[in-house]
Amino acid sequence: MIRLFKVKEKQREEAENANGKPTVKKQSAGELRLHKDISELNLPKTCSISFPNGKDDLMNFEVTIRPDEGYYMGGTFTFSFSISPMYPHEAPKVKCKTKVYHPNIDLEGNVCLNILREDWKPVLNINTIIYGLYHLFTEPNHEDPLNHEAAAVLRDNPKLFESNVRRALHGGYVGQTYFTRCM
């Protein structure tokens, strides 16, 4: 019985294509919600969004953050967002594409932000995540680190941490790690 319905559906699609009407791709619930989130974005002036694969691929996009205060002022940091069809029931996957000396972002670009992990709830949205990422740059958190070395320096010697961040932003070595210029 189920197979019969699939055959009928396929025949109807073929008939529509023969009439010159393109088939309309159905959007998943995640795509619909993401479309709504993006249309309602209220980004701070220091953040922007782009779609490197074109507007047809809303499920993958980039956000650029340019902090205007704090240790990272003047830097430019790009994050890739990959959205699951299960969104908003599953948190987006976010990676930092810019190598950065930061206690909450490791050298591979993994981001430690509670709302991307255990505190994710379907009522949260893309805007909330972007503000959370921005907050990581204005108030880095040494208590929940991914980069333990940077966290220890921030906790024990904030002046040295500031110097290390400046060196990394301008392009240079911090310890054995080279950072490309991101200012």
Solvent accessible surface area in square Angstrom, and as a share of the most:
residue,aa,sasa,rsa
1,M,172,0.77
2,I,130,0.66
3,R,196,0.71
4,L,95,0.47
5,F,129,0.54
6,K,135,0.57
7,V,69,0.40
8,K,112,0.47
9,E,89,0.40
10,K,126,0.54
11,Q,101,0.45
12,R,139,0.51
13,E,76,0.34
14,E,95,0.43
15,A,55,0.42
16,E,68,0.31
17,N,82,0.42
18,A,89,0.69
19,N,111,0.57
20,G,64,0.62
21,K,127,0.54
22,P,114,0.72
23,T,68,0.40
24,V,134,0.77
25,K,155,0.66
26,K,184,0.78
27,Q,89,0.39
28,S,41,0.26
29,A,80,0.62
30,G,0,0.00
31,E,31,0.14
32,L,101,0.50
33,R,52,0.19
34,L,0,0.00
35,H,102,0.45
36,K,106,0.45
37,D,8,0.04
38,I,31,0.16
39,S,83,0.54
40,E,106,0.48
41,L,36,0.18
42,N,104,0.53
43,L,46,0.23
44,P,30,0.19
45,K,184,0.78
46,T,14,0.08
47,C,11,0.07
48,S,47,0.30
49,I,46,0.23
50,S,56,0.36
51,F,28,0.12
52,P,84,0.53
53,N,97,0.50
54,G,32,0.31
55,K,145,0.62
56,D,149,0.77
57,D,38,0.20
58,L,29,0.15
59,M,26,0.12
60,N,55,0.28
61,F,3,0.01
62,E,32,0.14
63,V,0,0.00
64,T,20,0.12
65,I,0,0.00
66,R,114,0.42
67,P,3,0.02
68,D,66,0.34
69,E,94,0.42
70,G,44,0.42
71,Y,53,0.20
72,Y,1,0.00
73,M,99,0.44
74,G,39,0.37
75,G,0,0.00
76,T,43,0.25
77,F,0,0.00
78,T,30,0.17
79,F,0,0.00
80,S,36,0.23
81,F,2,0.01
82,S,51,0.33
83,I,9,0.05
84,S,21,0.14
85,P,92,0.58
86,M,115,0.52
87,Y,2,0.01
88,P,16,0.10
89,H,134,0.60
90,E,69,0.31
91,A,14,0.11
92,P,5,0.03
93,K,128,0.54
94,V,13,0.07
95,K,87,0.37
96,C,7,0.04
97,K,120,0.51
98,T,26,0.15
99,K,81,0.34
100,V,4,0.02
101,Y,4,0.01
102,H,0,0.00
103,P,0,0.00
104,N,2,0.01
105,I,0,0.00
106,D,24,0.12
107,L,72,0.36
108,E,125,0.56
109,G,4,0.04
110,N,60,0.31
111,V,15,0.09
112,C,6,0.04
113,L,17,0.09
114,N,64,0.33
115,I,26,0.13
116,L,24,0.12
117,R,112,0.41
118,E,120,0.54
119,D,55,0.28
120,W,31,0.11
121,K,111,0.47
122,P,57,0.36
123,V,124,0.71
124,L,34,0.17
125,N,45,0.23
126,I,0,0.00
127,N,32,0.17
128,T,47,0.28
129,I,0,0.00
130,I,0,0.00
131,Y,92,0.35
132,G,14,0.14
133,L,0,0.00
134,Y,33,0.13
135,H,103,0.46
136,L,10,0.05
137,F,0,0.00
138,T,22,0.13
139,E,105,0.47
140,P,19,0.12
141,N,62,0.32
142,H,58,0.26
143,E,141,0.63
144,D,57,0.29
145,P,30,0.19
146,L,66,0.33
147,N,18,0.09
148,H,128,0.57
149,E,98,0.44
150,A,0,0.00
151,A,2,0.02
152,A,33,0.26
153,V,23,0.13
154,L,17,0.08
155,R,132,0.48
156,D,100,0.52
157,N,66,0.34
158,P,69,0.44
159,K,158,0.67
160,L,80,0.40
161,F,0,0.00
162,E,71,0.32
163,S,48,0.31
164,N,10,0.05
165,V,1,0.00
166,R,68,0.25
167,R,104,0.38
168,A,4,0.03
169,L,2,0.01
170,H,88,0.39
171,G,26,0.25
172,G,13,0.12
173,Y,130,0.49
174,V,11,0.06
175,G,65,0.62
176,Q,176,0.78
177,T,33,0.19
178,Y,102,0.39
179,F,2,0.01
180,T,89,0.52
181,R,147,0.54
182,C,16,0.10
183,M,80,0.36
